[in-house]
């Protein structure tokens, strides 16, 4: 029974020693790793900012390169709209004249009916 207790104590001591070794190793590893991770973080921050600046510059360059193209497209669209307007103007004028003519014809056709209706209303009003 005493022997089992002694083995247990030796195991406990061995486990404590191993745990302490693991803790010491972990702390040593953390101390060695911290400067590396700090440096890596700083380098990544610098790299990210550098990439952002490169992207900004590339976008600005692209904007400058596309600007003449966009201006040309804008001019073509404006020109096409103006041509379309010029082509439609005679048709809209003709349509306006036709509408006036049709309205006048309708008025002339309806005048006898309106006069007759007015006369009947006057006769009815007199009676």
N, C-alpha and C positions, 0 to 999 in steps of 0.2 A: 504494500500500500504506500509505503514511504517512497518506494522506487517510482511509482506512478506519479506521485506528487513532484518528485525531482525531475522527471521527464517533462511534466507539464511546465514547470518553472523554466527549464531549459528551452522548451518550445516558445514559451511566452517571451523569454529573453531574446531568442533568435528572431522571433517575429518583430519585436521592438527594434532590434538592430536593423533588420531588413527594412522596416517602415521608416526608420530614421535615415537609412541610406537612400531610400526612394525619395524622401522629403529633401534631403541634401542634394541629390541629383536633380530633382525638379527645380529647386531654387537656383542651382548653378545653371541649369538649362535656361531658366527664365531670365537670369541676369545676362547670359550670353546672347539670348534671343532678343531682348528688349532693344538694344542699340540697332540691331538689324531691322526689326519691325518699325522702329522710329524712323530710321533712314529710308526704309521702303515707303513708308507713309509720306515722308517729305518728298521723295522722288516722284511718287505717283501724283502728288499735288502739283508739282512742277510740270510733270508730263501732261496732266489733264489741262492745266492752264495753257500750256504750249499748243496742245491740240485745239483748244477753243480758239486761240488766236489764229491758228492756221485755217480753221473752218471759217472764221470771220473774214479773213483775207481772201479765201477762195470764193466765198459768197459775194464779196464786194467785186472781185475780179469778174465773176460770172455775171453779176448785175451790169457791170460796165460793158461786157461783151454782148449781152442781150439787149441792151438799151437801144442801139441803132435798129436792131431787128424789130423790137417792139414799136419804135417810132414809125418804121416803115409799114408795119401792119396797121397801125393807127391811121396813117395817111391813106393807105389803100381802102380801109373801111370808110373813112370820111369821103373819099372820092367816089366810092361805090354808092354811098347814100345820096350824095349830090346828083350822080347820074340817074339814080332811081327816081329821085324827086323830079328831075328835069323830064324824064320819060313819062312820069305820071301826070305832070301838070296839064298837058293838052287833054288828057282823058278826064281829069277832074273838072276842067273848065267846060268841056263838052257835056259832061254829066250834069253840071250845074245849069247850063243853058237848056238842056233837055228837060230837067225838072221844072224850070220856070215855064217852059212851053207847055208841058203837060198840065201844070197847075192852072195856067191861063185857059187851056182848052177845057179843063174840068169846070172851071168857074163859068165859062161861056155856056157849057152844056147844062149846068145846074141853074143858071140865071132864070130861064123860063119857068122851071119848076118852083123856084123860090118865089118868083113874082106871083105865080098862080096861087101858091100856098098862102102868100101874104094877102092877096086879094080875098081868098076864101075866109081867112081869119078876120079881115075887116068886115066882111059881110056878116059873119057870125057875131061879131062884136056889136054891129048895128042892130041886130035883131034881138 
